[in-house]
């Protein structure tokens, strides 16, 4: 009888240990997945910020050229854009991004 109890407890202990090890492994996987997602999010925001920096630079260049031509010609930006439609070089400056 005593041996039966020890066997049952031993078997129960093995099940508990197995469940505990599975639980630990699942926790490790959850941590790895969470770390991976955090790194992915970090890199994504870095890449997005680089893209937005490029867009800002392009917009600043466009504003600079429009101000330069406005100062040099005395025309407003809208008038200048109307006049540059016929010039391929100036058209590229004002009408492309």
VOZA-286369 format. One record per residue: residue number from 1; residue in one letter; x, y, z of N, C-alpha, C in turn. Coordinates in nm, 4 decimals. Example, Ala and Ser with C-alpha at 12.3 -4.5 7.8 and 13.67 -1.06 7.14 Angstrom:
  seq  type        nu        nv        nw       cau       cav       caw        cu        cv        cw
    1     a    1.3190   -0.5690    0.7800    1.2300   -0.4500    0.7800    1.3200   -0.3300    0.7800
    2     s    1.2850   -0.2250    0.7080    1.3670   -0.1060    0.7140    1.2900    0.0030    0.7870
This chain:
  seq  type        nu        nv        nw       cau       cav       caw        cu        cv        cw
    1     x    0.0828   -0.1187    0.0000    0.0000    0.0000    0.0000    0.0876    0.1256    0.0000
    2     x    0.1892    0.1227    0.0849    0.2776    0.2364    0.0937    0.3532    0.2553   -0.0386
    3     x    0.3945    0.1483   -0.0973    0.4645    0.1551   -0.2255    0.3735    0.2103   -0.3344
    4     x    0.2452    0.1675   -0.3311    0.1473    0.2199   -0.4274    0.1349    0.3717   -0.4164
    5     x    0.1293    0.4207   -0.2924    0.1175    0.5650   -0.2686    0.2412    0.6367   -0.3217
    6     x    0.3572    0.5803   -0.2974    0.4810    0.6433   -0.3450    0.4858    0.6463   -0.4982
    7     x    0.4389    0.5371   -0.5595    0.4359    0.5332   -0.7058    0.3408    0.6390   -0.7595
    8     x    0.2218    0.6485   -0.6977    0.1247    0.7497   -0.7419    0.1811    0.8903   -0.7243
    9     x    0.2434    0.9148   -0.6112    0.3002    1.0466   -0.5861    0.4147    1.0740   -0.6834
   10     x    0.4939    0.9699   -0.7110    0.6043    0.9848   -0.8055    0.5515    1.0177   -0.9443
   11     x    0.4461    0.9502   -0.9839    0.3864    0.9746   -1.1144    0.3260    1.1154   -1.1184
   12     x    0.2588    1.1518   -1.0090    0.2014    1.2873   -0.9986    0.3104    1.3934   -1.0042
   13     x    0.4207    1.3667   -0.9367    0.5325    1.4616   -0.9362    0.5893    1.4772   -1.0773
   14     x    0.6002    1.3647   -1.1498    0.6502    1.3716   -1.2876    0.5569    1.4562   -1.3752
   15     x    0.4270    1.4395   -1.3563    0.3308    1.5190   -1.4332    0.3441    1.6667   -1.3968
   16     x    0.3541    1.6954   -1.2687    0.3688    1.8343   -1.2238    0.4969    1.8951   -1.2817
   17     x    0.6045    1.8174   -1.2748    0.7322    1.8675   -1.3268    0.7228    1.8916   -1.4770
   18     x    0.6608    1.7982   -1.5478    0.6454    1.8112   -1.6925    0.5628    1.9364   -1.7257
   19     x    0.4524    1.9552   -1.6534    0.3685    2.0732   -1.6748    0.4453    2.2015   -1.6436
   20     x    0.5238    2.1988   -1.5368    0.6018    2.3163   -1.4990    0.7058    2.3503   -1.6064
   21     x    0.7729    2.2470   -1.6602    0.8726    2.2702   -1.7652    0.8072    2.3244   -1.8922
   22     x    0.6891    2.2711   -1.9254    0.6159    2.3224   -2.0409    0.5777    2.4690   -2.0183
   23     x    0.5343    2.5008   -1.8978    0.4975    2.6382   -1.8622    0.6183    2.7307   -1.8765
   24     x    0.7344    2.6861   -1.8263    0.8561    2.7674   -1.8385    0.8936    2.7899   -1.9848
   25     x    0.8816    2.6833   -2.0645    0.9162    2.6949   -2.2058    0.8211    2.7926   -2.2763
   26     x    0.6922    2.7851   -2.2437    0.5959    2.8779   -2.3031    0.6279    3.0215   -2.2625
   27     x    0.6660    3.0413   -2.1380    0.7019    3.1756   -2.0907    0.8230    3.2287   -2.1676
   28     x    0.9236    3.1412   -2.1877    1.0422    3.1825   -2.2624    1.0046    3.2235   -2.4046
   29     x    0.9153    3.1429   -2.4674    0.8728    3.1757   -2.6035    0.7968    3.3076   -2.6062
   30     x    0.7113    3.3300   -2.5063    0.6378    3.4564   -2.4996    0.7349    3.5737   -2.4872
   31     x    0.8378    3.5584   -2.4047    0.9374    3.6648   -2.3890    1.0133    3.6878   -2.5193
   32     x    1.0502    3.5784   -2.5885    1.1220    3.5925   -2.7151    1.0350    3.6635   -2.8187
   33     x    0.9083    3.6249   -2.8251    0.8167    3.6880   -2.9209    0.7982    3.8355   -2.8871
   34     x    0.7817    3.8664   -2.7599    0.7646    4.0053   -2.7174    0.8891    4.0881   -2.7506
   35     x    1.0080    4.0331   -2.7227    1.1325    4.1024   -2.7558    1.1450    4.1246   -2.9064
   36     x    1.1097    4.0210   -2.9838    1.1167    4.0315   -3.1293    1.0235    4.1413   -3.1796
   37     x    0.9024    4.1452   -3.1276    0.8058    4.2479   -3.1708    0.8524    4.3870   -3.1310
   38     x    0.9107    4.4010   -3.0126    0.9611    4.5316   -2.9696    1.0744    4.5777   -3.0607
   39     x    1.1658    4.4851   -3.0951    1.2752    4.5215   -3.1850    1.2213    4.5589   -3.3226
   40     x    1.1232    4.4817   -3.3702    1.0632    4.5083   -3.5004    0.9987    4.6468   -3.5011
   41     x    0.9277    4.6791   -3.3944    0.8630    4.8088   -3.3834    0.9665    4.9203   -3.3808
   42     x    1.0745    4.8984   -3.3078    1.1808    4.9995   -3.2986    1.2415    5.0259   -3.4356
   43     x    1.2752    4.9177   -3.5085    1.3358    4.9357   -3.6398    1.2374    4.9987   -3.7373
   44     x    1.1107    4.9617   -3.7250    1.0115    5.0173   -3.8153    1.0000    5.1678   -3.7941
   45     x    0.9979    5.2111   -3.6691    0.9857    5.3544   -3.6433    1.1111    5.4274   -3.6891
   46     x    1.2284    5.3655   -3.6771    1.3507    5.4271   -3.7273    1.3439    5.4436   -3.8792
   47     x    1.2974    5.3398   -3.9480    1.2866    5.3469   -4.0937    1.1835    5.4520   -4.1345
   48     x    1.0709    5.4554   -4.0648    0.9690    5.5549   -4.0958    1.0210    5.6956   -4.0719
   49     x    1.0965    5.7144   -3.9638    1.1494    5.8477   -3.9362    1.2482    5.8902   -4.0447
   50     x    1.3270    5.7946   -4.0973    1.4182    5.8265   -4.2065    1.3407    5.8695   -4.3301
   51     x    1.2315    5.8003   -4.3592    1.1487    5.8363   -4.4745    1.0923    5.9767   -4.4565
   52     x    1.0419    6.0047   -4.3361    0.9848    6.1378   -4.3127    1.0918    6.2462   -4.3188
   53     x    1.2134    6.2153   -4.2767    1.3226    6.3124   -4.2898    1.3501    6.3429   -4.4367
   54     x    1.3493    6.2389   -4.5218    1.3696    6.2597   -4.6653    1.2588    6.3460   -4.7235
   55     x    1.1348    6.3208   -4.6826    1.0218    6.3999   -4.7311    1.0372    6.5453   -4.6878
   56     x    1.0764    6.5672   -4.5627    1.0972    6.7037   -4.5137    1.2058    6.7747   -4.5935
   57     x    1.3141    6.7043   -4.6236    1.4233    6.7641   -4.7011    1.3739    6.8031   -4.8402
   58     x    1.2963    6.7133   -4.9040    1.2437    6.7442   -5.0374    1.1518    6.8658   -5.0330
   59     x    1.0671    6.8720   -4.9302    0.9758    6.9860   -4.9183    1.0534    7.1149   -4.8933
   60     x    1.1567    7.1090   -4.8115    1.2381    7.2283   -4.7854    1.3086    7.2750   -4.9119
   61     x    1.3589    7.1780   -4.9929    1.4224    7.2141   -5.1192    1.3218    7.2838   -5.2105
   62     x    1.2027    7.2280   -5.2167    1.0983    7.2851   -5.3017    1.0648    7.4275   -5.2564
   63     x    1.0505    7.4479   -5.1260    1.0224    7.5810   -5.0720    1.1383    7.6761   -5.1018
   64     x    1.2596    7.6269   -5.0861    1.3778    7.7103   -5.1125    1.3788    7.7575   -5.2575
   65     x    1.3574    7.6640   -5.3514    1.3583    7.7024   -5.4922    1.2459    7.8004   -5.5242
   66     x    1.1278    7.7777   -5.4658    1.0181    7.8706   -5.4942    1.0492    8.0090   -5.4391
   67     x    1.1083    8.0178   -5.3210    1.1456    8.1488   -5.2651    1.2566    8.2135   -5.3480
   68     x    1.3532    8.1336   -5.3915    1.4624    8.1861   -5.4729    1.4091    8.2468   -5.6027
   69     x    1.3210    8.1737   -5.6706    1.2660    8.2243   -5.7959    1.1741    8.3434   -5.7722
   70     x    1.1022    8.3424   -5.6606    1.0162    8.4561   -5.6291    1.1014    8.5809   -5.6078
   71     x    1.2109    8.5670   -5.5359    1.2999    8.6805   -5.5121    1.3665    8.7275   -5.6415
   72     x    1.4088    8.6321   -5.7243    1.4822    8.6697   -5.8449    1.3912    8.7261   -5.9536
   73     x    1.2660    8.6824   -5.9592    1.1774    8.7276   -6.0668    1.0743    8.8285   -6.0199
   74     x    1.0482    8.8332   -5.8898    0.9459    8.9234   -5.8383    0.8053    8.8703   -5.8567
   75     x    0.7917    8.7464   -5.9016    0.6590    8.6858   -5.9213    0.6215    8.6025   -5.7983
   76     x    0.4942    8.5876   -5.7744    0.4510    8.5002   -5.6656    0.4691    8.3551   -5.7090
   77     x    0.4581    8.2639   -5.6161    0.4804    8.1220   -5.6468    0.3781    8.0709   -5.7470
   78     x    0.2516    8.1095   -5.7301    0.1475    8.0620   -5.8222    0.1738    8.1145   -5.9634
   79     x    0.2099    8.2425   -5.9754    0.2406    8.2991   -6.1077    0.3627    8.2308   -6.1676
   80     x    0.4609    8.2052   -6.0831    0.5833    8.1406   -6.1295    0.5548    7.9995   -6.1786
   81     x    0.4700    7.9264   -6.1067    0.4366    7.7902   -6.1489    0.3645    7.7920   -6.2825
   82     x    0.2778    7.8902   -6.3035    0.2101    7.9011   -6.4327    0.3105    7.9264   -6.5441
   83     x    0.4096    8.0107   -6.5177    0.5099    8.0434   -6.6198    0.6079    7.9286   -6.6430
   84     x    0.6298    7.8439   -6.5420    0.7285    7.7353   -6.5558    0.6712    7.6122   -6.6223
   85     x    0.5442    7.6092   -6.6467    0.4856    7.4907   -6.7117    0.5470    7.4665   -6.8492
   86     x    0.5908    7.5718   -6.9160    0.6482    7.5582   -7.0497    0.7961    7.5204   -7.0461
   87     x    0.8630    7.5433   -6.9350    1.0054    7.5124   -6.9244    1.0235    7.3756   -6.8592
   88     x    1.0811    7.2782   -6.9308    1.0945    7.1432   -6.8739    1.1786    7.1389   -6.7462
   89     x    1.2872    7.2151   -6.7417    1.3739    7.2126   -6.6241    1.3019    7.2701   -6.5020
   90     x    1.2430    7.3866   -6.5171    1.1722    7.4481   -6.4044    1.0464    7.3705   -6.3694
   91     x    0.9851    7.3096   -6.4695    0.8660    7.2286   -6.4431    0.9006    7.1121   -6.3503
   92     x    1.0183    7.0515   -6.3712    1.0613    6.9410   -6.2844    1.0828    6.9879   -6.1413
   93     x    1.1336    7.1093   -6.1244    1.1603    7.1600   -5.9898    1.0302    7.1797   -5.9134
   94     x    0.9290    7.2354   -5.9801    0.8068    7.2715   -5.9089    0.6999    7.1634   -5.9079
   95     x    0.6980    7.0764   -6.0075    0.5845    6.9860   -6.0214    0.6180    6.8397   -5.9961
   96     x    0.7383    6.8116   -5.9498    0.7728    6.6741   -5.9110    0.8162    6.6750   -5.7657
   97     x    0.8074    6.5592   -5.7046    0.8453    6.5519   -5.5627    0.9747    6.4785   -5.5464
